Every structure is written in C-alpha cells, then in structure tokens.
Amino acid sequence: MKIYLSTDMEGTAGVVDWEQVTASGPRYEYYCDLLLGEVNAAIEGAMAAGATEFLVNDSHSRMANLRLDALSGSARYLSGRLKPWYMMQGLDDSFDAIFFISYHGSMGSNGSNLSHTYFPSAFAEVTLNGQVAGESGINALVAMAHNVPIVLITGDDVTAQEMEPFAPGVRAAIVKHSITRFAANSLHPTEARALIFEQARLAVASLDTASAPALNTPIRLEMKFRTSDYAELATRVSGVTGLHHLTAVIEGDDPLEVYRTFITVVFLCRGLVE
C-alpha cells in the first residue's frame, strides 16, 4: 500500500508566525523538528494500518525543510523548490491515498493561522466552482486527475473545514485552533503526534470506503488578485480569461490542465517580485 504525503509547515502545532517557518528565522530549525515529528506520526499511523511505501513531497517555501535520514518508514523524499507540479509533484495513479500534512487555510478564510493561497502577495481569494478553495482544495484537482483519495489533512480547525467540500469524509487531525491569523491554541507536540498517528491509522484502515475528489465539470477556477498588475499578468497565460481588473478565471474539463494553468500563473506572479 502506497501513501503520498504533501507537507507544508504553517499547520504545525505551535507555529503562529512567519519567522518560525522561514529559514532565516532564529528558531526555524526547532519548528522544522516539530514538523518532522508530525510527518513521522502520519507515516507511522499509516504503517500501523498496513501501508508499506511512502513518498514525502516537501512543499513549503524552498521545499527543503525535513531530514531524509530521520523520516520514518524508509520514506522517499522529494525536495527542491523548482517543481512543475509544485505541492503535488510526484503523485500518480500508483498511489492508494494522499495525506496533506501541516496545511493552512486560504487567504479568503476567516482567520486561519498564517492563511494564504500559494502566493500571498498576489492572491486575495481563489474559488473552485464557486467554493472558496485553499491550497488543499486546489491541490485536490491533481488527486481527482489521478483518481487517488485524499484521506487525511492535518492543521488548524479552519483548514479542516475548508477541505471537506473537496474531499467529503476526509479525516482531520486538528492540532491547533486558530484565534486570529497570528495566534492559535495548540496541542502539546506529544498530543498532536498521537492524534495524527491515530487519524492516519484510521484513514488507511478505512480506505475501502474512500473515493477521489470529484468536482463537477467544466471546472471553474476563479482568481481574485490583490492588485490589478497581477490580474493583468495572469491573462497573458493561455487559458486564463480576465473578468475584471482584479479577477481572472480558468475553466475546463481536465482538472490537471486547470491546475497546471493555475501553477503557471503562480510562477509568473512570483517572478514579478522576485
């Protein structure tokens, strides 16, 4: 049984500030250790239910936040910041299930801790078929394309709520409750890891009832930008149509093509400031 893990960092218990998840931050290494503990808890819970193979796609910032030699389950580690399929690089139809570990809520959420949507300087809100979508919802497009169920998400309470419309029945390990965008009430790391272990175990044990995301087609991904510069730039990408000086849309029947077009917009917008 083969499990794909896409790992972010902002959803880790105890994380509440950007400096904690930035390599230049004074205590970044400490929070990387907290993240590693939660990733390993998910792997070990899955192993307890019979999973045997794991691929961890490090998807936070420059995507090199974990220690390969410390990963449980002899997991393979996909790292590095230039990935054409970004947070879903490496997923294919050979996997049995997907875990989203240490995810956060969307920029359009109500106070999710460290909320943003892929690139906070550009995106004010993204919707899929009219539903507000964070990174978890957008990434569900790739899961849909490969027909692989998303069975576990870990992070705060708002993030878990945002995932449900795109992966009904997904198990959530809520390791903190958001108070504001920069404050949260977190479980102790030992308790957070125990919760993740158990939810991962249950998720894998009940795979026979899980199903892949299934959005109605044509899929409509609407992007609201923070400034008109980003919106205008987005319309230069094939498949993107401008609706308003702050809004553009991607529409199509192929979830992989919708996702790829969106990621192209992300890369282009990052280039505007980098």
C-alpha positions as CSV (number, residue, x, y, z in Angstrom):
1,M,0.0,0.0,0.0
2,K,1.5,3.3,-1.2
3,I,0.9,6.7,0.5
4,Y,1.6,10.1,-0.9
5,L,2.3,12.9,1.6
6,S,2.3,16.6,0.6
7,T,3.8,18.6,3.5
8,D,3.6,22.3,4.3
9,M,4.7,23.8,7.6
10,E,2.2,26.5,8.7
11,G,-0.2,24.0,10.1
12,T,2.2,22.5,12.6
13,A,1.2,22.7,16.3
14,G,2.9,25.7,17.9
15,V,3.5,27.6,14.6
16,V,1.9,31.1,14.6
17,D,4.4,33.5,13.0
18,W,6.3,33.7,9.7
19,E,9.7,33.8,11.3
20,Q,9.0,30.3,12.6
21,V,8.7,28.9,9.1
22,T,11.3,30.9,7.3
23,A,14.9,29.6,7.0
24,S,16.3,32.9,8.2
25,G,14.2,32.8,11.4
26,P,16.1,32.5,14.7
27,R,14.2,29.3,15.7
28,Y,13.4,27.8,12.3
29,E,15.3,24.6,13.0
30,Y,13.2,24.0,16.1
31,Y,9.9,24.3,14.2
32,C,11.3,22.0,11.4
33,D,11.8,19.4,14.1
34,L,8.1,19.9,15.2
35,L,7.1,19.4,11.6
36,L,9.2,16.3,11.2
37,G,7.5,14.8,14.3
38,E,4.1,15.3,12.8
39,V,5.1,13.9,9.4
40,N,6.6,10.8,11.0
41,A,3.4,10.4,13.2
42,A,1.4,10.3,10.0
43,I,3.7,7.7,8.4
44,E,3.8,5.5,11.5
45,G,0.0,5.6,11.8
46,A,-0.3,4.5,8.2
47,M,2.2,1.8,8.7
48,A,0.2,0.5,11.7
49,A,-2.7,0.0,9.3
50,G,-0.7,-1.8,6.7
51,A,0.9,0.9,4.5
52,T,4.3,0.0,3.2
53,E,5.6,2.7,0.8
54,F,5.7,6.5,1.2
55,L,6.7,9.5,-0.8
56,V,7.0,12.8,1.1
57,N,6.8,15.8,-1.1
58,D,8.2,18.7,0.9
59,S,6.1,21.7,-0.3
60,H,6.9,24.5,2.0
61,S,8.9,27.6,0.9
62,R,12.1,26.4,-0.7
63,M,10.9,22.8,-0.1
64,A,13.9,21.5,1.9
65,N,12.7,21.6,5.5
66,L,13.0,17.9,6.5
67,R,15.8,15.5,7.2
68,L,15.8,12.5,4.9
69,D,17.6,10.3,7.4
70,A,15.1,11.0,10.1
71,L,11.9,10.1,8.1
72,S,10.0,7.1,9.3
73,G,9.1,4.2,7.1
74,S,12.1,4.4,4.8
75,A,10.1,7.1,3.0
76,R,11.4,8.6,-0.2
77,Y,11.8,12.4,0.0
78,L,11.0,14.7,-2.9
79,S,12.6,18.1,-2.2
80,G,13.7,21.2,-4.0
81,R,11.9,24.4,-5.0
82,L,11.5,24.1,-8.7
83,K,8.7,21.6,-9.3
84,P,6.4,21.8,-12.3
85,W,3.6,20.2,-10.3
86,Y,4.5,22.2,-7.1
87,M,2.8,20.8,-4.0
88,M,1.6,17.7,-5.9
89,Q,4.8,16.8,-7.6
90,G,5.3,13.0,-7.8
91,L,1.7,12.0,-7.5
92,D,0.5,9.4,-10.0
93,D,-2.2,6.7,-10.1
94,S,0.1,4.1,-8.4
95,F,-0.7,5.7,-5.0
96,D,-3.5,4.4,-2.8
97,A,-4.1,7.5,-0.7
98,I,-3.0,11.1,-0.1
99,F,-2.2,12.9,3.2
100,F,-1.9,16.7,3.5
101,I,0.3,17.4,6.5
102,S,0.6,20.7,8.3
103,Y,-1.6,22.6,5.8
104,H,-3.1,26.0,6.4
105,G,-6.3,27.9,5.4
106,S,-6.8,30.1,2.4
107,M,-6.3,33.8,2.1
108,G,-10.1,34.0,1.9
109,S,-10.7,32.1,5.1
110,N,-11.9,33.6,8.4
111,G,-8.7,33.9,10.4
112,S,-6.9,30.7,9.7
113,N,-3.5,30.8,11.3
114,L,-0.9,32.1,8.7
115,S,-3.5,31.9,6.0
116,H,-2.5,32.5,2.3
117,T,-3.2,30.9,-1.0
118,Y,0.1,29.8,-2.8
119,F,1.5,33.4,-3.1
120,P,0.1,35.8,-0.6
121,S,1.3,38.9,-2.4
122,A,-0.8,38.1,-5.4
123,F,-4.0,36.1,-4.4
124,A,-6.8,37.6,-2.3
125,E,-9.1,34.6,-2.9
126,V,-9.4,31.6,-5.1
127,T,-12.7,29.7,-5.7
128,L,-13.4,26.3,-7.4
129,N,-16.9,26.0,-8.8
130,G,-17.9,28.9,-6.5
131,Q,-16.5,27.4,-3.3
132,V,-13.6,29.2,-1.6
133,A,-10.5,27.0,-2.0
134,G,-7.2,27.0,-0.2
135,E,-4.2,25.1,-1.3
136,S,-5.8,21.9,-0.2
137,G,-8.8,22.4,-2.4
138,I,-6.7,23.5,-5.4
139,N,-4.4,20.5,-4.9
140,A,-7.5,18.2,-4.9
141,L,-7.6,18.8,-8.7
142,V,-4.5,16.7,-9.1
143,A,-5.9,14.0,-6.8
144,M,-9.0,14.0,-9.0
145,A,-7.0,13.6,-12.2
146,H,-5.2,10.6,-10.8
147,N,-8.2,9.1,-9.1
148,V,-6.5,9.0,-5.7
149,P,-8.5,9.8,-2.5
150,I,-7.4,12.5,0.0
151,V,-7.9,10.7,3.3
152,L,-6.1,12.9,5.9
153,I,-5.4,16.5,6.5
154,T,-3.6,18.0,9.5
155,G,-3.5,21.6,10.6
156,D,-5.9,24.0,12.3
157,D,-9.7,23.8,12.5
158,V,-10.4,26.3,9.7
159,T,-8.2,24.3,7.3
160,A,-10.1,21.1,8.1
161,Q,-13.4,22.8,7.3
162,E,-12.1,24.2,4.0
163,M,-11.0,20.7,2.9
164,E,-14.3,19.0,3.4
165,P,-16.2,20.2,0.3
166,F,-13.4,18.9,-1.9
167,A,-12.8,15.6,-0.1
168,P,-16.0,14.6,1.7
169,G,-15.3,12.3,4.6
170,V,-11.6,13.3,4.8
171,R,-10.2,12.6,8.3
172,A,-8.8,15.7,10.1
173,A,-6.2,15.8,12.8
174,I,-6.8,19.3,14.2
175,V,-3.6,20.1,16.1
176,K,-4.5,23.8,16.8
177,H,-7.4,26.1,16.9
178,S,-6.9,29.5,15.2
179,I,-7.7,32.6,17.2
180,T,-6.5,35.1,14.6
181,R,-4.2,34.9,11.7
182,F,-1.3,35.2,14.0
183,A,-2.5,33.4,17.1
184,A,-3.6,29.8,17.8
185,N,-4.2,27.5,20.7
186,S,-2.0,24.4,20.0
187,L,-1.9,20.9,21.4
188,H,1.4,19.8,23.0
189,P,3.6,18.1,20.4
190,T,3.2,14.7,22.1
191,E,-0.6,15.1,21.9
192,A,-0.5,16.4,18.3
193,R,1.5,13.5,17.2
194,A,-0.7,11.0,18.9
195,L,-3.8,12.5,17.2
196,I,-2.1,12.4,13.8
197,F,-1.0,8.8,14.3
198,E,-4.5,7.7,15.1
199,Q,-6.2,9.6,12.4
200,A,-3.7,8.3,9.8
201,R,-4.2,4.8,11.1
202,L,-8.0,5.1,10.8
203,A,-7.8,6.8,7.4
204,V,-5.7,3.9,5.9
205,A,-7.8,1.2,7.7
206,S,-10.9,2.6,6.0
207,L,-9.6,3.1,2.5
208,D,-12.2,0.7,1.1
209,T,-14.8,3.4,1.7
210,A,-12.7,6.4,0.4
211,S,-13.1,8.0,-3.0
212,A,-11.2,10.5,-5.0
213,P,-12.3,14.1,-5.3
214,A,-15.0,14.6,-8.0
215,L,-15.7,18.2,-9.0
216,N,-18.4,18.9,-11.5
217,T,-17.2,19.8,-15.0
218,P,-16.5,22.2,-16.5
219,I,-14.3,23.2,-13.6
220,R,-14.2,26.9,-13.0
221,L,-11.2,28.3,-11.0
222,E,-11.7,32.0,-10.3
223,M,-8.8,34.1,-9.0
224,K,-9.2,37.4,-7.2
225,F,-5.9,39.3,-7.1
226,R,-4.7,41.9,-4.6
227,T,-3.7,44.3,-7.4
228,S,-4.5,44.8,-11.0
229,D,-0.9,44.2,-12.0
230,Y,-1.2,40.6,-11.1
231,A,-4.6,40.2,-12.8
232,E,-3.2,41.7,-16.0
233,L,-0.2,39.5,-15.9
234,A,-2.3,36.3,-15.3
235,T,-4.3,37.0,-18.6
236,R,-1.0,36.5,-20.5
237,V,-1.2,32.8,-19.7
238,S,-3.0,30.7,-22.3
239,G,-6.3,29.5,-20.8
240,V,-6.8,32.5,-18.5
241,T,-9.5,35.0,-19.1
242,G,-9.8,38.4,-17.5
243,L,-13.2,39.2,-15.9
244,H,-12.4,42.4,-14.0
245,H,-9.3,44.5,-13.3
246,L,-8.8,42.3,-10.2
247,T,-10.3,39.0,-11.3
248,A,-9.4,36.2,-13.8
249,V,-10.8,32.7,-14.5
250,I,-9.6,29.4,-15.7
251,E,-12.2,27.0,-17.0
252,G,-12.0,23.5,-18.4
253,D,-12.9,19.8,-18.2
254,D,-9.4,18.5,-17.4
255,P,-8.5,19.0,-13.7
256,L,-4.8,18.5,-14.4
257,E,-4.9,21.2,-17.1
258,V,-6.8,23.6,-14.8
259,Y,-4.2,23.0,-12.1
260,R,-1.2,23.4,-14.4
261,T,-2.5,26.7,-15.8
262,F,-3.0,27.9,-12.2
263,I,0.5,26.9,-11.2
264,T,1.8,28.7,-14.3
265,V,0.1,31.9,-13.0
266,V,1.7,31.4,-9.6
267,F,5.2,31.1,-11.1
268,L,4.6,34.1,-13.3
269,C,3.3,36.2,-10.3
270,R,6.3,35.2,-8.2
271,G,8.6,36.4,-10.9
272,L,7.0,39.9,-10.8
273,V,8.5,40.5,-7.3
274,E,11.5,38.1,-7.3
